[in-house]
Amino acid sequence: MKTRKFGNTDIEVTPVGLGTWAIGGWMWGGTDESDSIDTIHTAIDKGIKLIDTAPVYGFGRSEEIVGKALAGGRRDQVVLATKVAMNWNDDESVWRDARAERIQREVEDSLRRLQTDTIDIYQIHWPDPVTPMEETARAVEKLLKDGKIRAVGVSNFTPEEMDEFQKFAPLHSLQPPYNLFERGIENDILPYCRDKGLATITYGGLCRGLLTGKMSKESEFEGDDLRNNDPKFQGERFEQYLNAVAALQDYAESNYGKSVLSLALRWLIDQEGVTTALWGARRPDQLDPVSNVEGWSLSGEDMKAIDAILAEHIKDPVGPEFMAPPSREE
């Protein structure tokens, strides 16, 4: 895959990255460690060069698995991204915590779990409205100066929050939610990143599995699966999204001989300002479609046709706002 420059740093990544939230198991249920390691190795072999994870995914488990997978010579083959500024307790409740002391502790824990001396992209997972932005930004800037991280990123930040952050520290990237069904960042966030030269590492490219084409009205989600709380997967709205997926599948097959999954990721990669689209996988075979995303692009007419399909079928759209974790108490 063609590499893309990462902001104003010397890091380069491919258009598709592997998001290990699926491997970590926090949002999608448990997983097998051996399968997860094989999946990471397969991703690297297929040319995927960015691995994105976070401490809160599996409460450290995802980072540990990534560390094991990259040990023994694989570390230098990837851009390694993780996050900071989430906290949790024994009952697995999570909340935002971007205090300097939390950041200092988390980076050491992440370096240990990941079995590395340096994190390539270190991202504030969610803005913490309780902690002053200056405290958060200066704590991360110190890690940059100390060589523990190579680039500074934020996730789920607004343009105003990014402006405030950059008063005190450099910023290289944003990780926002973005896919065919969740396009709120097109209004202000994506133009902001293009204007400021920030790289974007988009997550949720397949909208929590909706855009794989493998779901039906009978699909059920067990335990603490995030989709049990996602309004898209409830009642009549779920049916609207499934109808849109079916129409997109027909369009992809008729015009390109591709699956709706390939169409969804190609659409994402073709958006101006998108640097990398994260792809979640648990097993090596789930990476088989990667090759179907390469070697073609969507035209302007395709983009209009896709918008028309969405407008026809989705009468009650909803974004990813439900995913926002609570703030900590002061």
C-alpha positions in Angstrom: 0.0 0.0 0.0 1.1 3.5 -0.7 2.4 5.2 2.5 1.1 8.5 3.7 3.0 11.2 5.6 2.1 11.4 9.2 1.4 15.1 9.9 4.6 17.1 10.2 6.7 14.3 11.6 8.9 11.8 9.8 6.4 8.9 10.5 4.8 7.3 7.5 1.8 4.9 7.7 -0.3 3.0 5.2 -3.9 3.9 4.5 -5.2 1.0 6.6 -4.1 0.3 10.1 -5.0 -2.4 12.6 -7.1 -1.3 15.6 -6.6 -3.7 18.5 -9.6 -2.7 20.4 -11.1 -5.8 18.8 -8.2 -7.8 20.0 -8.3 -6.3 23.5 -11.8 -7.6 24.1 -13.0 -4.6 26.2 -15.8 -3.6 23.8 -16.4 -6.8 21.9 -16.1 -9.7 24.4 -13.2 -12.0 25.0 -10.7 -13.4 22.5 -7.9 -15.9 22.1 -4.4 -14.7 22.7 -2.8 -17.0 20.1 -5.3 -15.9 17.4 -4.7 -12.3 18.3 -1.0 -12.6 17.9 -1.4 -14.4 14.6 -3.7 -11.7 13.5 -1.1 -9.0 14.2 1.6 -10.9 12.4 -0.7 -11.4 9.4 -1.5 -7.7 9.3 2.2 -6.9 9.2 2.7 -9.4 6.4 -0.1 -7.8 4.4 1.7 -4.4 4.6 -0.3 -2.9 7.5 2.2 -0.7 9.3 0.2 1.0 12.0 -1.0 -0.8 15.1 -3.4 1.2 17.4 -4.3 0.1 20.9 -5.0 1.6 24.4 -4.6 0.7 28.0 -8.3 0.6 28.7 -8.9 -2.1 26.0 -9.0 -5.2 28.1 -7.6 -3.1 31.0 -4.0 -3.6 29.8 -4.6 -6.9 28.1 -4.6 -5.5 24.5 -1.3 -3.7 25.1 0.2 -6.9 26.5 -0.9 -9.0 23.5 0.5 -6.3 21.1 3.8 -6.3 23.0 4.1 -10.1 22.7 3.2 -10.0 19.0 5.9 -7.4 18.3 8.6 -9.0 20.3 11.4 -10.8 18.5 12.0 -8.4 15.7 8.6 -7.1 14.7 8.6 -3.9 16.6 10.6 -1.9 14.0 8.2 -3.0 11.3 5.3 -0.9 12.5 4.2 2.5 13.8 2.9 1.8 17.3 0.1 4.0 18.6 -1.6 3.8 22.0 -3.5 6.2 24.2 -3.6 7.7 27.7 -5.9 9.5 30.1 -8.5 6.9 31.0 -8.8 5.4 34.4 -10.8 2.4 35.8 -11.4 0.5 39.0 -11.9 -3.1 40.1 -15.5 -3.2 38.9 -14.3 -2.2 35.4 -16.0 1.2 35.6 -14.1 3.7 33.4 -13.7 7.5 33.4 -11.6 10.2 31.9 -8.5 11.2 33.8 -5.9 13.4 32.1 -4.1 14.6 35.1 -0.3 14.8 34.8 0.3 12.2 37.5 -2.0 9.8 35.6 -0.2 10.4 32.3 3.2 9.8 34.0 2.0 6.5 35.4 0.2 5.3 32.3 3.1 5.9 29.9 5.4 3.7 32.1 2.8 1.0 32.2 2.2 1.1 28.5 5.9 1.0 27.7 6.2 -2.1 29.9 3.2 -3.9 28.4 4.2 -3.1 24.9 7.8 -4.1 25.5 9.2 -1.0 23.8 11.3 2.0 24.7 9.3 4.5 22.6 5.7 4.9 21.6 5.4 6.3 18.1 2.0 8.0 18.5 0.7 8.8 22.0 -2.9 10.0 22.1 -5.1 11.6 24.7 -8.0 9.2 24.6 -10.8 11.6 25.5 -10.7 15.2 26.6 -11.0 15.6 30.4 -13.1 18.6 31.2 -12.1 18.5 34.9 -8.3 18.7 34.3 -6.9 22.0 32.9 -5.8 21.5 29.3 -2.4 23.1 30.1 -1.7 20.4 32.6 -2.5 17.6 30.2 -0.6 19.1 27.3 2.5 19.9 29.2 2.6 16.4 30.7 2.5 14.9 27.2 5.0 17.4 25.8 7.5 16.3 28.5 7.2 12.7 27.3 8.0 14.0 23.8 11.1 15.9 25.0 12.2 12.8 27.1 12.0 10.6 24.0 9.3 8.3 25.4 7.0 9.2 22.6 7.6 10.4 19.0 4.4 12.2 18.2 1.5 13.7 20.1 -2.1 12.9 19.2 -5.6 13.4 20.6 -8.8 11.4 20.1 -12.4 12.6 20.2 -11.4 16.3 20.5 -13.3 19.2 19.0 -11.5 22.0 17.0 -11.8 24.3 20.0 -10.2 21.6 22.3 -7.4 21.1 19.8 -6.8 24.9 19.7 -6.5 25.0 23.4 -4.2 22.0 23.6 -1.8 23.6 21.0 -1.4 26.6 23.2 0.9 24.5 25.4 2.2 21.6 23.3 2.6 20.5 19.7 -0.1 18.3 18.1 0.4 15.9 15.2 -2.8 13.9 14.9 -6.4 13.3 15.7 -8.2 10.0 16.0 -12.0 10.6 15.4 -14.9 8.3 14.7 -15.7 8.2 11.0 -17.5 5.9 8.6 -20.2 5.9 6.0 -22.9 6.1 8.7 -21.2 8.5 11.2 -20.0 11.6 9.3 -20.2 14.4 11.8 -16.6 15.2 11.5 -17.1 16.4 8.0 -18.8 19.6 9.3 -15.8 21.0 11.2 -13.2 18.5 12.5 -12.0 17.1 9.2 -11.7 20.6 7.6 -9.8 21.7 10.7 -7.3 18.8 10.4 -6.8 19.5 6.7 -6.2 23.2 7.4 -3.8 22.6 10.3 -1.9 19.7 8.6 -2.9 17.2 11.3 -2.9 13.5 10.4 -6.2 11.7 11.0 -6.4 8.1 12.2 -10.1 7.3 11.9 -11.7 4.6 13.9 -15.0 2.7 13.6 -14.6 2.4 9.8 -17.0 -0.5 9.6 -19.4 1.0 12.2 -19.0 -1.8 14.7 -19.6 -4.5 12.1 -22.7 -3.0 10.4 -20.7 -2.4 7.2 -19.4 -5.9 7.0 -22.6 -7.1 5.4 -22.8 -10.0 7.8 -25.6 -8.8 10.1 -29.3 -9.4 10.0 -32.4 -8.5 12.0 -31.8 -11.7 14.0 -28.2 -10.6 15.0 -27.8 -10.6 18.8 -24.9 -9.3 21.0 -24.0 -10.9 24.2 -22.7 -9.6 27.6 -21.0 -6.2 27.6 -20.8 -5.9 23.8 -20.9 -2.2 23.1 -23.5 -2.7 20.4 -26.1 -3.4 23.1 -25.9 0.3 23.9 -25.6 1.6 20.3 -28.9 3.1 19.1 -28.1 2.0 15.6 -28.6 -1.6 16.6 -32.1 -1.1 18.2 -35.6 -1.5 16.8 -36.7 0.2 13.5 -33.4 2.2 13.3 -31.5 -1.1 13.0 -33.7 -2.2 10.1 -33.0 1.2 8.4 -29.3 0.7 8.6 -29.5 -2.9 7.4 -31.5 -1.9 4.4 -28.9 0.7 3.6 -26.2 -1.9 3.9 -28.1 -4.2 1.5 -28.4 -1.4 -1.1 -24.7 -0.5 -0.7 -23.8 -4.2 -1.2 -25.8 -4.2 -4.5 -24.0 -1.0 -5.6 -20.6 -2.4 -4.8 -21.2 -5.7 -6.6 -22.8 -4.1 -9.6 -20.2 -1.4 -10.2 -17.0 -2.9 -8.9 -17.5 -6.5 -8.1 -16.7 -5.7 -4.5 -18.3 -6.3 -1.1 -19.9 -3.6 1.0 -17.0 -4.0 3.4 -14.5 -3.1 0.7 -16.7 -0.2 -0.5 -17.0 1.2 3.0 -13.2 1.2 3.6 -12.5 2.5 0.1 -15.0 5.3 0.6 -13.2 6.2 3.9 -9.7 6.1 2.4 -10.8 8.3 -0.5 -12.0 11.1 1.7 -9.7 14.1 1.6 -7.8 14.5 4.8 -8.1 10.9 6.0 -4.6 9.5 6.7 -5.4 6.0 8.0 -8.5 4.0 8.5 -8.4 1.5 11.4 -9.5 -2.0 10.7 -10.4 -4.3 13.7 -9.8 -8.0 13.5 -9.7 -11.0 15.9 -8.5 -13.7 13.5 -6.1 -13.8 10.6 -8.9 -14.7 8.1 -10.7 -11.5 8.9 -7.9 -9.6 7.2 -8.4 -11.4 3.9 -10.4 -8.5 2.4 -7.5 -6.1 2.8 -6.3 -6.7 -0.7 -9.8 -5.9 -2.1 -9.4 -2.3 -0.8 -6.3 -1.6 -3.0 -6.0 -0.7 -6.7 -9.2 1.2 -7.2 -11.0 4.4 -6.1 -14.5 5.8 -6.0 -15.4 8.6 -8.4 -17.3 11.7 -7.6 -20.4 10.1 -9.1 -20.0 7.1 -6.9 -19.9 9.4 -3.9 -23.1 11.1 -4.9 -24.8 7.7 -5.5 -23.7 6.5 -2.1 -25.1 9.6 -0.4 -28.4 9.0 -2.2 -28.6 5.4 -0.9 -28.1 6.6 2.6 -30.7 9.4 2.3 -33.2 6.9 0.9 -32.9 4.3 3.6 -31.8 6.0 6.8 -34.6 8.2 8.0 -33.5 8.4 11.6 -29.6 8.7 11.7 -27.7 8.7 14.9 -24.0 9.3 15.6 -21.5 7.7 18.0 -22.1 10.0 20.9 -23.2 7.1 23.1 -19.6 6.0 23.3 -18.4 8.9 25.3 -17.2 7.8 28.8 -18.0 9.8 31.9 -15.8 12.5 33.4 -14.1 11.9 36.7 -15.4 13.7 39.8 -13.4 16.7 40.9 
